[in-house]
Amino acid sequence: MSIKSIIAQIKDSKDFITELLVSEFNIDKSNSEFLFDRVLQPHFTNLRSDLYLFAETPYIDKVYRDSYYHYYSSKLKRYPGYDKDLFL
């Protein structure tokens, strides 16, 4: 799996976020635009125009994964694991 990063200026936030909602969360375009307009837009209007938005696909490196499982495997309880597709 490769790490995918997307960056956009705050002025392009509507296109950026609606595309992200459609591609990553399978929300249809009209609902994602509605969600942005009603819920997110008020927060973005207060931000400076020279800011950027950044999104990155989930990434867990092998050392972190191994440390996580080593630690929690000794606890004698069930803990949530990670999706195997996230590992390199």
N, C-alpha and C positions, 0 to 999 in steps of 0.2 A: 504494500500500500504506500502510496506517496502522500506527502503532506501537501494539502492544497490550501493556499492562502489567498484571500481576496481583500482588496483595499479600495475604499471609495471616499471621496470628499463628502462632508456633511450635507452639502447642497444636493448631492445625488442620493441621499439616504432613502428616499421612497423607492426608487428603482432597485437599489442595492438590497434593501430588506425584503421587498416583495419577491424578488428573484430568489433570495435565500429561503424564504418561507415556502415557496413553490418547490424548489429543488431539494431541499434538505428535510422538510417536514410534510411534504405532499399535501399542502394546503392549496386549493385552487386559487387562481389568480384574483378573481373578484373578491373572495374572502380575505386574501392576504392584503389587498389594497384597502378593504374596509377596516381590517385590524390595524393597519398602519395609520390610516386617517383618524380613526376614533381613539386609539389607545396610545400609539407611539408618537405621533406627530406633535402633540403638545410638549413632550419632553425635548424633542429636537429643536423646536423653535427657540428655546432658551439657550442653546449652545452657540458658541462662536462659529463663524463661517469658515475659519481656517483650520478646523479640526477634521480628522479623518476617522472613518469607521474601519474596523479590521475584523475579519472572520477567518477562522482556521479550522480545518477538520480535526476531529479528535485524534490525539496522538499520545501514546504511552510507550516510553522506551523500555527495553528489555530489563534493564537494571531496576527500574521502578517496579515493574510488574513482578519480578522475582522477589524483591524485598517485600512487597505487599503480601504475596502469597506465603512467603516464609514466616512473616510475622503472624498473620491471621490463622495460619494452619496450626499454630501452637496454642490457640485460645480455647479449644474444645467447644466452640460454638459455630453456628453457620453464619457466614458473612457474605454479602453480595460480591460476586466476582465481576470481572470485566468481560465484555464481549470479545471473543477470540479474534474477530475481524479487525479489532483495533490494534492488535499487536503486530509488530514488524516481523 
